[in-house]
């Protein structure tokens, strides 16, 4: 795989958009409150990112694969925290 300027832009874009999830995950884990996070948002984003991941795999584009693999993990983690802490608070 050739790491040219376009590939570096792809990695930069993937990194910047992916780290946007980290503060919400940290905050949700610390406070155990995710009332302001809908169930719909992480599910829709995970589905869209899964399609991007498939696209990246078919194109053999490492920047797309890594960014969306990480993004899927973040969205599923957010969904897991939302489910876990919503049930914990209701009992």
PyMOL Python script that loads the backbone (N, CA, C, O; Angstrom):
from pymol import cmd

cmd.read_pdbstr("""\
ATOM      1  N   UNK A   1       0.839  -1.185   0.000  1.00  0.00           N
ATOM      2  CA  UNK A   1       0.000   0.000   0.000  1.00  0.00           C
ATOM      3  C   UNK A   1       0.879   1.241   0.000  1.00  0.00           C
ATOM      4  O   UNK A   1       1.838   1.347   0.765  1.00  0.00           O
ATOM      5  N   UNK A   2       0.539   2.151  -0.850  1.00  0.00           N
ATOM      6  CA  UNK A   2       1.302   3.387  -0.981  1.00  0.00           C
ATOM      7  C   UNK A   2       0.730   4.454  -0.046  1.00  0.00           C
ATOM      8  O   UNK A   2      -0.475   4.704  -0.045  1.00  0.00           O
ATOM      9  N   UNK A   3       1.598   5.079   0.747  1.00  0.00           N
ATOM     10  CA  UNK A   3       1.178   6.137   1.652  1.00  0.00           C
ATOM     11  C   UNK A   3       1.512   7.488   1.033  1.00  0.00           C
ATOM     12  O   UNK A   3       2.556   8.078   1.311  1.00  0.00           O
ATOM     13  N   UNK A   4       0.614   7.955   0.200  1.00  0.00           N
ATOM     14  CA  UNK A   4       0.795   9.244  -0.440  1.00  0.00           C
ATOM     15  C   UNK A   4       0.009  10.313   0.329  1.00  0.00           C
ATOM     16  O   UNK A   4      -0.562  10.029   1.382  1.00  0.00           O
ATOM     17  N   UNK A   5      -0.017  11.505  -0.184  1.00  0.00           N
ATOM     18  CA  UNK A   5      -0.688  12.615   0.478  1.00  0.00           C
ATOM     19  C   UNK A   5      -2.182  12.356   0.652  1.00  0.00           C
ATOM     20  O   UNK A   5      -2.749  12.699   1.690  1.00  0.00           O
ATOM     21  N   UNK A   6      -2.822  11.763  -0.341  1.00  0.00           N
ATOM     22  CA  UNK A   6      -4.253  11.473  -0.269  1.00  0.00           C
ATOM     23  C   UNK A   6      -4.540  10.473   0.836  1.00  0.00           C
ATOM     24  O   UNK A   6      -5.520  10.622   1.567  1.00  0.00           O
ATOM     25  N   UNK A   7      -3.704   9.461   0.967  1.00  0.00           N
ATOM     26  CA  UNK A   7      -3.863   8.471   2.037  1.00  0.00           C
ATOM     27  C   UNK A   7      -3.689   9.121   3.398  1.00  0.00           C
ATOM     28  O   UNK A   7      -4.420   8.797   4.334  1.00  0.00           O
ATOM     29  N   UNK A   8      -2.744  10.023   3.521  1.00  0.00           N
ATOM     30  CA  UNK A   8      -2.536  10.726   4.786  1.00  0.00           C
ATOM     31  C   UNK A   8      -3.748  11.586   5.148  1.00  0.00           C
ATOM     32  O   UNK A   8      -4.116  11.677   6.319  1.00  0.00           O
ATOM     33  N   UNK A   9      -4.361  12.208   4.159  1.00  0.00           N
ATOM     34  CA  UNK A   9      -5.589  12.967   4.404  1.00  0.00           C
ATOM     35  C   UNK A   9      -6.682  12.029   4.904  1.00  0.00           C
ATOM     36  O   UNK A   9      -7.419  12.366   5.831  1.00  0.00           O
ATOM     37  N   UNK A  10      -6.784  10.861   4.296  1.00  0.00           N
ATOM     38  CA  UNK A  10      -7.775   9.869   4.729  1.00  0.00           C
ATOM     39  C   UNK A  10      -7.556   9.444   6.175  1.00  0.00           C
ATOM     40  O   UNK A  10      -8.514   9.346   6.942  1.00  0.00           O
ATOM     41  N   UNK A  11      -6.304   9.191   6.555  1.00  0.00           N
ATOM     42  CA  UNK A  11      -6.009   8.820   7.937  1.00  0.00           C
ATOM     43  C   UNK A  11      -6.296   9.974   8.891  1.00  0.00           C
ATOM     44  O   UNK A  11      -6.811   9.755   9.988  1.00  0.00           O
ATOM     45  N   UNK A  12      -5.972  11.195   8.489  1.00  0.00           N
ATOM     46  CA  UNK A  12      -6.247  12.363   9.332  1.00  0.00           C
ATOM     47  C   UNK A  12      -7.753  12.538   9.527  1.00  0.00           C
ATOM     48  O   UNK A  12      -8.210  12.778  10.645  1.00  0.00           O
ATOM     49  N   UNK A  13      -8.516  12.419   8.459  1.00  0.00           N
ATOM     50  CA  UNK A  13      -9.972  12.558   8.545  1.00  0.00           C
ATOM     51  C   UNK A  13     -10.563  11.475   9.432  1.00  0.00           C
ATOM     52  O   UNK A  13     -11.416  11.758  10.272  1.00  0.00           O
ATOM     53  N   UNK A  14     -10.123  10.252   9.255  1.00  0.00           N
ATOM     54  CA  UNK A  14     -10.615   9.143  10.072  1.00  0.00           C
ATOM     55  C   UNK A  14     -10.276   9.312  11.539  1.00  0.00           C
ATOM     56  O   UNK A  14     -11.092   9.009  12.410  1.00  0.00           O
ATOM     57  N   UNK A  15      -9.085   9.790  11.813  1.00  0.00           N
ATOM     58  CA  UNK A  15      -8.662  10.001  13.197  1.00  0.00           C
ATOM     59  C   UNK A  15      -9.492  11.084  13.858  1.00  0.00           C
ATOM     60  O   UNK A  15      -9.983  10.904  14.973  1.00  0.00           O
ATOM     61  N   UNK A  16      -9.650  12.199  13.182  1.00  0.00           N
ATOM     62  CA  UNK A  16     -10.388  13.328  13.758  1.00  0.00           C
ATOM     63  C   UNK A  16     -11.850  12.968  13.994  1.00  0.00           C
ATOM     64  O   UNK A  16     -12.386  13.262  15.062  1.00  0.00           O
ATOM     65  N   UNK A  17     -12.503  12.343  13.028  1.00  0.00           N
ATOM     66  CA  UNK A  17     -13.911  12.000  13.212  1.00  0.00           C
ATOM     67  C   UNK A  17     -14.099  10.887  14.230  1.00  0.00           C
ATOM     68  O   UNK A  17     -15.118  10.854  14.921  1.00  0.00           O
ATOM     69  N   UNK A  18     -13.153   9.989  14.337  1.00  0.00           N
ATOM     70  CA  UNK A  18     -13.282   8.876  15.276  1.00  0.00           C
ATOM     71  C   UNK A  18     -13.060   9.293  16.721  1.00  0.00           C
ATOM     72  O   UNK A  18     -13.729   8.780  17.618  1.00  0.00           O
ATOM     73  N   UNK A  19     -12.133  10.213  16.962  1.00  0.00           N
ATOM     74  CA  UNK A  19     -11.875  10.604  18.346  1.00  0.00           C
ATOM     75  C   UNK A  19     -13.013  11.441  18.919  1.00  0.00           C
ATOM     76  O   UNK A  19     -13.064  11.677  20.126  1.00  0.00           O
ATOM     77  N   UNK A  20     -13.911  11.883  18.074  1.00  0.00           N
ATOM     78  CA  UNK A  20     -15.067  12.630  18.548  1.00  0.00           C
ATOM     79  C   UNK A  20     -15.966  11.815  19.471  1.00  0.00           C
ATOM     80  O   UNK A  20     -16.706  12.388  20.270  1.00  0.00           O
ATOM     81  N   UNK A  21     -15.915  10.502  19.376  1.00  0.00           N
ATOM     82  CA  UNK A  21     -16.728   9.637  20.225  1.00  0.00           C
ATOM     83  C   UNK A  21     -16.138   9.458  21.622  1.00  0.00           C
ATOM     84  O   UNK A  21     -16.867   9.170  22.571  1.00  0.00           O
ATOM     85  N   UNK A  22     -14.859   9.623  21.748  1.00  0.00           N
ATOM     86  CA  UNK A  22     -14.173   9.300  22.998  1.00  0.00           C
ATOM     87  C   UNK A  22     -14.671  10.123  24.184  1.00  0.00           C
ATOM     88  O   UNK A  22     -14.913   9.539  25.241  1.00  0.00           O
ATOM     89  N   UNK A  23     -14.838  11.441  24.077  1.00  0.00           N
ATOM     90  CA  UNK A  23     -15.351  12.189  25.243  1.00  0.00           C
ATOM     91  C   UNK A  23     -16.720  11.697  25.725  1.00  0.00           C
ATOM     92  O   UNK A  23     -16.963  11.633  26.931  1.00  0.00           O
ATOM     93  N   UNK A  24     -17.607  11.352  24.803  1.00  0.00           N
ATOM     94  CA  UNK A  24     -18.934  10.862  25.202  1.00  0.00           C
ATOM     95  C   UNK A  24     -18.822   9.515  25.906  1.00  0.00           C
ATOM     96  O   UNK A  24     -19.526   9.267  26.884  1.00  0.00           O
ATOM     97  N   UNK A  25     -17.944   8.646  25.418  1.00  0.00           N
ATOM     98  CA  UNK A  25     -17.746   7.356  26.058  1.00  0.00           C
ATOM     99  C   UNK A  25     -17.175   7.513  27.467  1.00  0.00           C
ATOM    100  O   UNK A  25     -17.626   6.856  28.405  1.00  0.00           O
ATOM    101  N   UNK A  26     -16.187   8.384  27.603  1.00  0.00           N
ATOM    102  CA  UNK A  26     -15.579   8.610  28.914  1.00  0.00           C
ATOM    103  C   UNK A  26     -16.610   9.197  29.877  1.00  0.00           C
ATOM    104  O   UNK A  26     -16.745   8.741  31.013  1.00  0.00           O
ATOM    105  N   UNK A  27     -17.322  10.199  29.414  1.00  0.00           N
ATOM    106  CA  UNK A  27     -18.329  10.849  30.271  1.00  0.00           C
ATOM    107  C   UNK A  27     -19.413   9.859  30.672  1.00  0.00           C
ATOM    108  O   UNK A  27     -19.805   9.810  31.838  1.00  0.00           O
ATOM    109  N   UNK A  28     -19.897   9.079  29.731  1.00  0.00           N
ATOM    110  CA  UNK A  28     -20.934   8.094  30.024  1.00  0.00           C
ATOM    111  C   UNK A  28     -20.465   7.041  31.009  1.00  0.00           C
ATOM    112  O   UNK A  28     -21.214   6.624  31.893  1.00  0.00           O
ATOM    113  N   UNK A  29     -19.227   6.618  30.854  1.00  0.00           N
ATOM    114  CA  UNK A  29     -18.674   5.613  31.771  1.00  0.00           C
ATOM    115  C   UNK A  29     -18.504   6.188  33.173  1.00  0.00           C
ATOM    116  O   UNK A  29     -18.799   5.514  34.161  1.00  0.00           O
ATOM    117  N   UNK A  30     -18.034   7.417  33.266  1.00  0.00           N
ATOM    118  CA  UNK A  30     -17.811   8.059  34.576  1.00  0.00           C
ATOM    119  C   UNK A  30     -19.114   8.380  35.298  1.00  0.00           C
ATOM    120  O   UNK A  30     -19.265   8.087  36.484  1.00  0.00           O
ATOM    121  N   UNK A  31     -20.054   8.984  34.571  1.00  0.00           N
ATOM    122  CA  UNK A  31     -21.288   9.441  35.216  1.00  0.00           C
ATOM    123  C   UNK A  31     -22.366   8.365  35.261  1.00  0.00           C
ATOM    124  O   UNK A  31     -23.295   8.435  36.066  1.00  0.00           O
ATOM    125  N   UNK A  32     -22.233   7.376  34.392  1.00  0.00           N
ATOM    126  CA  UNK A  32     -23.239   6.318  34.244  1.00  0.00           C
ATOM    127  C   UNK A  32     -24.609   6.893  33.883  1.00  0.00           C
ATOM    128  O   UNK A  32     -25.644   6.295  34.176  1.00  0.00           O
ATOM    129  N   UNK A  33     -24.595   8.060  33.242  1.00  0.00           N
ATOM    130  CA  UNK A  33     -25.829   8.705  32.804  1.00  0.00           C
ATOM    131  C   UNK A  33     -25.733   8.990  31.309  1.00  0.00           C
ATOM    132  O   UNK A  33     -24.913   9.793  30.864  1.00  0.00           O
ATOM    133  N   UNK A  34     -26.578   8.322  30.556  1.00  0.00           N
ATOM    134  CA  UNK A  34     -26.616   8.545  29.115  1.00  0.00           C
ATOM    135  C   UNK A  34     -28.041   8.835  28.660  1.00  0.00           C
ATOM    136  O   UNK A  34     -28.446   8.461  27.560  1.00  0.00           O
ATOM    137  N   UNK A  35     -28.790   9.507  29.527  1.00  0.00           N
ATOM    138  CA  UNK A  35     -30.178   9.834  29.205  1.00  0.00           C
ATOM    139  C   UNK A  35     -30.291  10.702  27.959  1.00  0.00           C
ATOM    140  O   UNK A  35     -31.270  10.605  27.219  1.00  0.00           O
ATOM    141  N   UNK A  36     -29.300  11.544  27.727  1.00  0.00           N
ATOM    142  CA  UNK A  36     -29.350  12.457  26.576  1.00  0.00           C
ATOM    143  C   UNK A  36     -28.883  11.805  25.286  1.00  0.00           C
ATOM    144  O   UNK A  36     -28.900  12.443  24.234  1.00  0.00           O
ATOM    145  N   UNK A  37     -28.466  10.547  25.346  1.00  0.00           N
ATOM    146  CA  UNK A  37     -28.047   9.808  24.146  1.00  0.00           C
ATOM    147  C   UNK A  37     -29.209   8.911  23.724  1.00  0.00           C
ATOM    148  O   UNK A  37     -29.702   8.111  24.519  1.00  0.00           O
ATOM    149  N   UNK A  38     -29.639   9.044  22.489  1.00  0.00           N
ATOM    150  CA  UNK A  38     -30.736   8.201  22.004  1.00  0.00           C
ATOM    151  C   UNK A  38     -30.193   6.821  21.629  1.00  0.00           C
ATOM    152  O   UNK A  38     -28.990   6.646  21.436  1.00  0.00           O
ATOM    153  N   UNK A  39     -31.088   5.859  21.531  1.00  0.00           N
ATOM    154  CA  UNK A  39     -30.705   4.529  21.037  1.00  0.00           C
ATOM    155  C   UNK A  39     -30.505   4.585  19.525  1.00  0.00           C
ATOM    156  O   UNK A  39     -29.666   3.871  18.975  1.00  0.00           O
ATOM    157  N   UNK A  40     -31.268   5.422  18.869  1.00  0.00           N
ATOM    158  CA  UNK A  40     -31.292   5.493  17.409  1.00  0.00           C
ATOM    159  C   UNK A  40     -29.948   5.945  16.832  1.00  0.00           C
ATOM    160  O   UNK A  40     -29.463   5.364  15.861  1.00  0.00           O
ATOM    161  N   UNK A  41     -29.349   6.972  17.424  1.00  0.00           N
ATOM    162  CA  UNK A  41     -28.128   7.568  16.873  1.00  0.00           C
ATOM    163  C   UNK A  41     -26.971   6.568  16.752  1.00  0.00           C
ATOM    164  O   UNK A  41     -26.421   6.433  15.659  1.00  0.00           O
ATOM    165  N   UNK A  42     -26.574   5.858  17.820  1.00  0.00           N
ATOM    166  CA  UNK A  42     -25.449   4.941  17.659  1.00  0.00           C
ATOM    167  C   UNK A  42     -25.761   3.759  16.742  1.00  0.00           C
ATOM    168  O   UNK A  42     -24.869   3.240  16.071  1.00  0.00           O
ATOM    169  N   UNK A  43     -27.031   3.331  16.713  1.00  0.00           N
ATOM    170  CA  UNK A  43     -27.401   2.224  15.827  1.00  0.00           C
ATOM    171  C   UNK A  43     -27.273   2.654  14.372  1.00  0.00           C
ATOM    172  O   UNK A  43     -26.675   1.944  13.563  1.00  0.00           O
ATOM    173  N   UNK A  44     -27.832   3.811  14.037  1.00  0.00           N
ATOM    174  CA  UNK A  44     -27.765   4.300  12.653  1.00  0.00           C
ATOM    175  C   UNK A  44     -26.316   4.540  12.231  1.00  0.00           C
ATOM    176  O   UNK A  44     -25.918   4.173  11.125  1.00  0.00           O
ATOM    177  N   UNK A  45     -25.534   5.154  13.113  1.00  0.00           N
ATOM    178  CA  UNK A  45     -24.129   5.395  12.785  1.00  0.00           C
ATOM    179  C   UNK A  45     -23.364   4.087  12.612  1.00  0.00           C
ATOM    180  O   UNK A  45     -22.536   3.972  11.708  1.00  0.00           O
ATOM    181  N   UNK A  46     -23.629   3.099  13.468  1.00  0.00           N
ATOM    182  CA  UNK A  46     -22.936   1.810  13.346  1.00  0.00           C
ATOM    183  C   UNK A  46     -23.293   1.117  12.030  1.00  0.00           C
ATOM    184  O   UNK A  46     -22.429   0.519  11.388  1.00  0.00           O
ATOM    185  N   UNK A  47     -24.558   1.195  11.632  1.00  0.00           N
ATOM    186  CA  UNK A  47     -24.975   0.597  10.351  1.00  0.00           C
ATOM    187  C   UNK A  47     -24.276   1.311   9.189  1.00  0.00           C
ATOM    188  O   UNK A  47     -23.729   0.663   8.297  1.00  0.00           O
ATOM    189  N   UNK A  48     -24.297   2.643   9.206  1.00  0.00           N
ATOM    190  CA  UNK A  48     -23.626   3.398   8.145  1.00  0.00           C
ATOM    191  C   UNK A  48     -22.137   3.121   8.097  1.00  0.00           C
ATOM    192  O   UNK A  48     -21.563   2.964   7.019  1.00  0.00           O
ATOM    193  N   UNK A  49     -21.508   3.060   9.267  1.00  0.00           N
ATOM    194  CA  UNK A  49     -20.065   2.785   9.315  1.00  0.00           C
ATOM    195  C   UNK A  49     -19.748   1.359   8.893  1.00  0.00           C
ATOM    196  O   UNK A  49     -18.680   1.096   8.342  1.00  0.00           O
ATOM    197  N   UNK A  50     -20.668   0.442   9.148  1.00  0.00           N
ATOM    198  CA  UNK A  50     -20.468  -0.939   8.677  1.00  0.00           C
ATOM    199  C   UNK A  50     -20.467  -0.976   7.156  1.00  0.00           C
ATOM    200  O   UNK A  50     -19.672  -1.692   6.547  1.00  0.00           O
ATOM    201  N   UNK A  51     -21.357  -0.205   6.545  1.00  0.00           N
ATOM    202  CA  UNK A  51     -21.357  -0.127   5.079  1.00  0.00           C
ATOM    203  C   UNK A  51     -20.059   0.509   4.567  1.00  0.00           C
ATOM    204  O   UNK A  51     -19.499   0.060   3.566  1.00  0.00           O
ATOM    205  N   UNK A  52     -19.579   1.560   5.257  1.00  0.00           N
ATOM    206  CA  UNK A  52     -18.301   2.170   4.888  1.00  0.00           C
ATOM    207  C   UNK A  52     -17.159   1.166   5.067  1.00  0.00           C
ATOM    208  O   UNK A  52     -16.238   1.122   4.252  1.00  0.00           O
ATOM    209  N   UNK A  53     -17.219   0.370   6.120  1.00  0.00           N
ATOM    210  CA  UNK A  53     -16.184  -0.640   6.347  1.00  0.00           C
ATOM    211  C   UNK A  53     -16.170  -1.659   5.204  1.00  0.00           C
ATOM    212  O   UNK A  53     -15.106  -2.019   4.699  1.00  0.00           O
ATOM    213  N   UNK A  54     -17.350  -2.116   4.805  1.00  0.00           N
ATOM    214  CA  UNK A  54     -17.439  -3.055   3.677  1.00  0.00           C
ATOM    215  C   UNK A  54     -16.879  -2.417   2.418  1.00  0.00           C
ATOM    216  O   UNK A  54     -16.128  -3.047   1.673  1.00  0.00           O
ATOM    217  N   UNK A  55     -17.246  -1.170   2.186  1.00  0.00           N
ATOM    218  CA  UNK A  55     -16.720  -0.427   1.036  1.00  0.00           C
ATOM    219  C   UNK A  55     -15.191  -0.354   1.104  1.00  0.00           C
ATOM    220  O   UNK A  55     -14.509  -0.600   0.109  1.00  0.00           O
ATOM    221  N   UNK A  56     -14.666  -0.019   2.269  1.00  0.00           N
ATOM    222  CA  UNK A  56     -13.212   0.061   2.446  1.00  0.00           C
ATOM    223  C   UNK A  56     -12.528  -1.270   2.208  1.00  0.00           C
ATOM    224  O   UNK A  56     -11.452  -1.331   1.612  1.00  0.00           O
ATOM    225  N   UNK A  57     -13.161  -2.337   2.677  1.00  0.00           N
ATOM    226  CA  UNK A  57     -12.594  -3.679   2.448  1.00  0.00           C
ATOM    227  C   UNK A  57     -12.577  -4.015   0.963  1.00  0.00           C
ATOM    228  O   UNK A  57     -11.590  -4.536   0.443  1.00  0.00           O
ATOM    229  N   UNK A  58     -13.676  -3.711   0.290  1.00  0.00           N
ATOM    230  CA  UNK A  58     -13.748  -3.993  -1.152  1.00  0.00           C
ATOM    231  C   UNK A  58     -12.749  -3.154  -1.942  1.00  0.00           C
ATOM    232  O   UNK A  58     -12.197  -3.618  -2.940  1.00  0.00           O
ATOM    233  N   UNK A  59     -12.518  -1.922  -1.498  1.00  0.00           N
ATOM    234  CA  UNK A  59     -11.560  -1.033  -2.170  1.00  0.00           C
ATOM    235  C   UNK A  59     -10.141  -1.241  -1.659  1.00  0.00           C
ATOM    236  O   UNK A  59      -9.185  -0.700  -2.215  1.00  0.00           O
ATOM    237  N   UNK A  60     -10.015  -2.030  -0.594  1.00  0.00           N
ATOM    238  CA  UNK A  60      -8.725  -2.264   0.063  1.00  0.00           C
ATOM    239  C   UNK A  60      -8.096  -0.939   0.498  1.00  0.00           C
ATOM    240  O   UNK A  60      -6.909  -0.693   0.283  1.00  0.00           O
ATOM    241  N   UNK A  61      -8.927  -0.094   1.115  1.00  0.00           N
ATOM    242  CA  UNK A  61      -8.499   1.221   1.568  1.00  0.00           C
ATOM    243  C   UNK A  61      -8.335   1.190   3.086  1.00  0.00           C
ATOM    244  O   UNK A  61      -9.316   1.217   3.830  1.00  0.00           O
ATOM    245  N   UNK A  62      -7.091   1.134   3.528  1.00  0.00           N
ATOM    246  CA  UNK A  62      -6.781   0.966   4.944  1.00  0.00           C
ATOM    247  C   UNK A  62      -7.310   2.111   5.803  1.00  0.00           C
ATOM    248  O   UNK A  62      -7.754   1.878   6.927  1.00  0.00           O
ATOM    249  N   UNK A  63      -7.270   3.328   5.301  1.00  0.00           N
ATOM    250  CA  UNK A  63      -7.767   4.476   6.066  1.00  0.00           C
ATOM    251  C   UNK A  63      -9.261   4.323   6.353  1.00  0.00           C
ATOM    252  O   UNK A  63      -9.702   4.577   7.474  1.00  0.00           O
ATOM    253  N   UNK A  64     -10.028   3.922   5.375  1.00  0.00           N
ATOM    254  CA  UNK A  64     -11.469   3.730   5.551  1.00  0.00           C
ATOM    255  C   UNK A  64     -11.731   2.544   6.480  1.00  0.00           C
ATOM    256  O   UNK A  64     -12.622   2.608   7.328  1.00  0.00           O
ATOM    257  N   UNK A  65     -10.980   1.489   6.331  1.00  0.00           N
ATOM    258  CA  UNK A  65     -11.160   0.296   7.157  1.00  0.00           C
ATOM    259  C   UNK A  65     -10.892   0.608   8.627  1.00  0.00           C
ATOM    260  O   UNK A  65     -11.702   0.271   9.491  1.00  0.00           O
ATOM    261  N   UNK A  66      -9.780   1.239   8.910  1.00  0.00           N
ATOM    262  CA  UNK A  66      -9.414   1.520  10.300  1.00  0.00           C
ATOM    263  C   UNK A  66     -10.375   2.514  10.939  1.00  0.00           C
ATOM    264  O   UNK A  66     -10.852   2.289  12.051  1.00  0.00           O
ATOM    265  N   UNK A  67     -10.659   3.604  10.249  1.00  0.00           N
ATOM    266  CA  UNK A  67     -11.542   4.638  10.815  1.00  0.00           C
ATOM    267  C   UNK A  67     -12.922   4.087  11.114  1.00  0.00           C
ATOM    268  O   UNK A  67     -13.477   4.351  12.180  1.00  0.00           O
ATOM    269  N   UNK A  68     -13.473   3.339  10.203  1.00  0.00           N
ATOM    270  CA  UNK A  68     -14.826   2.840  10.409  1.00  0.00           C
ATOM    271  C   UNK A  68     -14.868   1.654  11.360  1.00  0.00           C
ATOM    272  O   UNK A  68     -15.854   1.476  12.076  1.00  0.00           O
ATOM    273  N   UNK A  69     -13.833   0.849  11.383  1.00  0.00           N
ATOM    274  CA  UNK A  69     -13.754  -0.212  12.386  1.00  0.00           C
ATOM    275  C   UNK A  69     -13.744   0.369  13.786  1.00  0.00           C
ATOM    276  O   UNK A  69     -14.437  -0.122  14.677  1.00  0.00           O
ATOM    277  N   UNK A  70     -12.949   1.424  13.978  1.00  0.00           N
ATOM    278  CA  UNK A  70     -12.894   2.098  15.276  1.00  0.00           C
ATOM    279  C   UNK A  70     -14.226   2.780  15.587  1.00  0.00           C
ATOM    280  O   UNK A  70     -14.714   2.707  16.714  1.00  0.00           O
ATOM    281  N   UNK A  71     -14.806   3.435  14.600  1.00  0.00           N
ATOM    282  CA  UNK A  71     -16.088   4.112  14.795  1.00  0.00           C
ATOM    283  C   UNK A  71     -17.205   3.147  15.162  1.00  0.00           C
ATOM    284  O   UNK A  71     -18.037   3.453  16.016  1.00  0.00           O
ATOM    285  N   UNK A  72     -17.228   1.988  14.524  1.00  0.00           N
ATOM    286  CA  UNK A  72     -18.220   0.955  14.863  1.00  0.00           C
ATOM    287  C   UNK A  72     -18.033   0.524  16.311  1.00  0.00           C
ATOM    288  O   UNK A  72     -19.006   0.396  17.054  1.00  0.00           O
ATOM    289  N   UNK A  73     -16.790   0.302  16.711  1.00  0.00           N
ATOM    290  CA  UNK A  73     -16.501  -0.093  18.093  1.00  0.00           C
ATOM    291  C   UNK A  73     -16.989   0.965  19.078  1.00  0.00           C
ATOM    292  O   UNK A  73     -17.577   0.630  20.106  1.00  0.00           O
ATOM    293  N   UNK A  74     -16.752   2.225  18.774  1.00  0.00           N
ATOM    294  CA  UNK A  74     -17.197   3.316  19.655  1.00  0.00           C
ATOM    295  C   UNK A  74     -18.709   3.367  19.749  1.00  0.00           C
ATOM    296  O   UNK A  74     -19.253   3.519  20.843  1.00  0.00           O
ATOM    297  N   UNK A  75     -19.396   3.244  18.628  1.00  0.00           N
ATOM    298  CA  UNK A  75     -20.856   3.306  18.636  1.00  0.00           C
ATOM    299  C   UNK A  75     -21.472   2.119  19.358  1.00  0.00           C
ATOM    300  O   UNK A  75     -22.450   2.280  20.088  1.00  0.00           O
ATOM    301  N   UNK A  76     -20.915   0.932  19.164  1.00  0.00           N
ATOM    302  CA  UNK A  76     -21.424  -0.233  19.880  1.00  0.00           C
ATOM    303  C   UNK A  76     -21.137  -0.121  21.369  1.00  0.00           C
ATOM    304  O   UNK A  76     -21.957  -0.537  22.188  1.00  0.00           O
ATOM    305  N   UNK A  77     -19.987   0.435  21.733  1.00  0.00           N
ATOM    306  CA  UNK A  77     -19.673   0.670  23.144  1.00  0.00           C
ATOM    307  C   UNK A  77     -20.644   1.671  23.760  1.00  0.00           C
ATOM    308  O   UNK A  77     -21.117   1.479  24.880  1.00  0.00           O
ATOM    309  N   UNK A  78     -20.936   2.728  23.028  1.00  0.00           N
ATOM    310  CA  UNK A  78     -21.887   3.732  23.505  1.00  0.00           C
ATOM    311  C   UNK A  78     -23.274   3.114  23.692  1.00  0.00           C
ATOM    312  O   UNK A  78     -23.953   3.384  24.683  1.00  0.00           O
ATOM    313  N   UNK A  79     -23.682   2.296  22.746  1.00  0.00           N
ATOM    314  CA  UNK A  79     -24.964   1.615  22.846  1.00  0.00           C
ATOM    315  C   UNK A  79     -24.976   0.661  24.045  1.00  0.00           C
ATOM    316  O   UNK A  79     -25.962   0.600  24.779  1.00  0.00           O
ATOM    317  N   UNK A  80     -23.898  -0.072  24.239  1.00  0.00           N
ATOM    318  CA  UNK A  80     -23.779  -0.982  25.387  1.00  0.00           C
ATOM    319  C   UNK A  80     -23.897  -0.202  26.698  1.00  0.00           C
ATOM    320  O   UNK A  80     -24.629  -0.614  27.598  1.00  0.00           O
ATOM    321  N   UNK A  81     -23.183   0.924  26.811  1.00  0.00           N
ATOM    322  CA  UNK A  81     -23.263   1.739  28.029  1.00  0.00           C
ATOM    323  C   UNK A  81     -24.678   2.273  28.239  1.00  0.00           C
ATOM    324  O   UNK A  81     -25.182   2.275  29.362  1.00  0.00           O
ATOM    325  N   UNK A  82     -25.312   2.720  27.172  1.00  0.00           N
ATOM    326  CA  UNK A  82     -26.674   3.243  27.251  1.00  0.00           C
ATOM    327  C   UNK A  82     -27.613   2.164  27.779  1.00  0.00           C
ATOM    328  O   UNK A  82     -28.410   2.423  28.681  1.00  0.00           O
ATOM    329  N   UNK A  83     -27.527   0.971  27.229  1.00  0.00           N
ATOM    330  CA  UNK A  83     -28.378  -0.135  27.666  1.00  0.00           C
ATOM    331  C   UNK A  83     -28.059  -0.525  29.119  1.00  0.00           C
ATOM    332  O   UNK A  83     -28.957  -0.690  29.944  1.00  0.00           O
ATOM    333  N   UNK A  84     -26.789  -0.665  29.401  1.00  0.00           N
ATOM    334  CA  UNK A  84     -26.356  -1.091  30.743  1.00  0.00           C
ATOM    335  C   UNK A  84     -26.811  -0.116  31.826  1.00  0.00           C
ATOM    336  O   UNK A  84     -27.382  -0.528  32.836  1.00  0.00           O
ATOM    337  N   UNK A  85     -26.563   1.154  31.618  1.00  0.00           N
ATOM    338  CA  UNK A  85     -26.867   2.138  32.654  1.00  0.00           C
ATOM    339  C   UNK A  85     -28.336   2.521  32.675  1.00  0.00           C
ATOM    340  O   UNK A  85     -28.825   2.980  33.707  1.00  0.00           O
ATOM    341  N   UNK A  86     -29.055   2.351  31.580  1.00  0.00           N
ATOM    342  CA  UNK A  86     -30.491   2.603  31.581  1.00  0.00           C
ATOM    343  C   UNK A  86     -31.203   1.552  32.418  1.00  0.00           C
ATOM    344  O   UNK A  86     -32.125   1.870  33.169  1.00  0.00           O
ATOM    345  N   UNK A  87     -30.778   0.303  32.290  1.00  0.00           N
ATOM    346  CA  UNK A  87     -31.370  -0.773  33.066  1.00  0.00           C
ATOM    347  C   UNK A  87     -30.967  -0.701  34.519  1.00  0.00           C
ATOM    348  O   UNK A  87     -31.761  -1.040  35.397  1.00  0.00           O
ATOM    349  N   UNK A  88     -29.746  -0.264  34.793  1.00  0.00           N
ATOM    350  CA  UNK A  88     -29.273  -0.157  36.168  1.00  0.00           C
ATOM    351  C   UNK A  88     -30.055   0.902  36.920  1.00  0.00           C
ATOM    352  O   UNK A  88     -30.337   0.739  38.107  1.00  0.00           O
ATOM    353  N   UNK A  89     -30.410   1.992  36.239  1.00  0.00           N
ATOM    354  CA  UNK A  89     -31.138   3.073  36.878  1.00  0.00           C
ATOM    355  C   UNK A  89     -32.613   2.799  37.064  1.00  0.00           C
ATOM    356  O   UNK A  89     -33.261   3.448  37.885  1.00  0.00           O
ATOM    357  N   UNK A  90     -33.163   1.844  36.314  1.00  0.00           N
ATOM    358  CA  UNK A  90     -34.599   1.585  36.377  1.00  0.00           C
ATOM    359  C   UNK A  90     -34.965   0.553  37.422  1.00  0.00           C
ATOM    360  O   UNK A  90     -36.149   0.356  37.694  1.00  0.00           O
ATOM    361  N   UNK A  91     -33.971  -0.124  38.027  1.00  0.00           N
ATOM    362  CA  UNK A  91     -34.310  -1.139  39.029  1.00  0.00           C
ATOM    363  C   UNK A  91     -34.276  -0.614  40.429  1.00  0.00           C
ATOM    364  O   UNK A  91     -34.540  -1.357  41.373  1.00  0.00           O
TER     365      UNK A  91
END
""", "prot")
cmd.dss("prot")
cmd.show_as("cartoon", "prot")
cmd.util.cbc("prot")
cmd.orient("prot")
